Amino acid sequence: MNEKYSPSQLFNFAKDSYLERTSRPVYAIVFLLPLLIVYEVGMILIHTNVLRQYWQGRVVAFSWIQNFFEYLGFSSKSAWIVTPLAVVLILVALQLASRKRWNFYLGDIGPMVAECILLAIPLIVVGLFLNSPVKPQVDSTTAMTLSAPVTVEVIPRCVSAASDEPSPLGNNNGHTTRVIADIVTSIGAGIYEELVFRLILICILMMVFQNVFGLSHSNSIVFSVLVSAGLFSAYHHIDFFSGHLYRTGPVNWREFGFRTLAGVYFAVVFAIRGFGITAGTHAFYDIIATVINAVFFSSRI
């Protein structure tokens, strides 16, 4: 990769400006660490019958990393602990490689949260425009939301994770529990899907297109964004290892197109703002979409 570009970011900003500071990997560590903790604690604490019926597993991107560590010889429990630590270690390595300053201003946290929410709004609007509040077709193994066990972010109307079966905890409690599950999963999806499909995949694709195929930096960016976006969308529909669809019936191409668009959008945010803001934007998008589904469309699905 061209040496004037950080390995974790494709564009640079004026030294010590807000945009430059908050795109540093050290900022991603501090900003995302509370979300990592919430996701891990949420995975431990949520153990109701509704979730065992509805929430079949962790975010698939999380499971991929966990399974990788198990393949290296870690026990299942150790791999579960090492997986979030791997996120931190990768960002520490990127911070060292970038040779940027390690200082952190707590006053930047509020603007970062606001920026992530503002960046999530365009996807929310597009999702609501593309999707009408109709009952989704969901099977018993996958919750099709831009944040679900597989996990897609919710297409705000959206493709919802709600089950057709009555809850053993009662409608209100069951509905609340599912919303909590979606919120916890949304956080994991934001972090681990961005880690796999933006931070890792785009960096690898950039090196391949530049060093192997000899493409220019700008062309490498374009091809890396498009390939990563297509794979990101396919990930929400297809089990890459078995080749099977996550649900029966043909692929909904409107959903596939939206998720490809979302993948391009997240890749552009990553290219400009770095990993921390991108993962935060993804997580806040999923959370906002989950709340919209729960408040406005839960009675129609």
Stockholm file with secondary structure:
# STOCKHOLM 1.0

chainA/1-301         MNEKYSPSQLFNFAKDSYLERTSRPVYAIVFLLPLLIVYEVGMILIHTNVLRQYWQGRVVAFSWIQNFFEYLGFSSKSAWIVTPLAVVLILVALQLASRKRWNFYLGDIGPMVAECILLAIPLIVVGLFLNSPVKPQVDSTTAMTLSAPVTVEVIPRCVSAASDEPSPLGNNNGHTTRVIADIVTSIGAGIYEELVFRLILICILMMVFQNVFGLSHSNSIVFSVLVSAGLFSAYHHIDFFSGHLYRTGPVNWREFGFRTLAGVYFAVVFAIRGFGITAGTHAFYDIIATVINAVFFSSRI
#=GR chainA/1-301 SS CCTTSCTTCSCCCSTTSHHHHHTSHHHHHHHHHHHHHHHHHHHHHCCCHHHHHHCCSSCHHHHHHHHHHHHTTCCHHHHHHHHHHHHHHHHHHHHHHHTCCCCCCGGGHHHHHHHHHHHHHHHHHHHHHHCCSCCCCCCSSCCCSBSSSSCCBCCTTTCCCCCSSCCTTCHHHHHHHHHHHHHHHHHHHHHHHHIIIIIIHHHHHHHIIIIISCCCHHHHHHHHHHHHHHHHHHHTTBCTTTCCBSSSSSCCHHHHHHHHHHHHHHHHHHHHHHHHHHHHHHHHHHHHHHHHIIIIIGGGC
#=GC SS_cons         CCTTSCTTCSCCCSTTSHHHHHTSHHHHHHHHHHHHHHHHHHHHHCCCHHHHHHCCSSCHHHHHHHHHHHHTTCCHHHHHHHHHHHHHHHHHHHHHHHTCCCCCCGGGHHHHHHHHHHHHHHHHHHHHHHCCSCCCCCCSSCCCSBSSSSCCBCCTTTCCCCCSSCCTTCHHHHHHHHHHHHHHHHHHHHHHHHIIIIIIHHHHHHHIIIIISCCCHHHHHHHHHHHHHHHHHHHTTBCTTTCCBSSSSSCCHHHHHHHHHHHHHHHHHHHHHHHHHHHHHHHHHHHHHHHHIIIIIGGGC
//
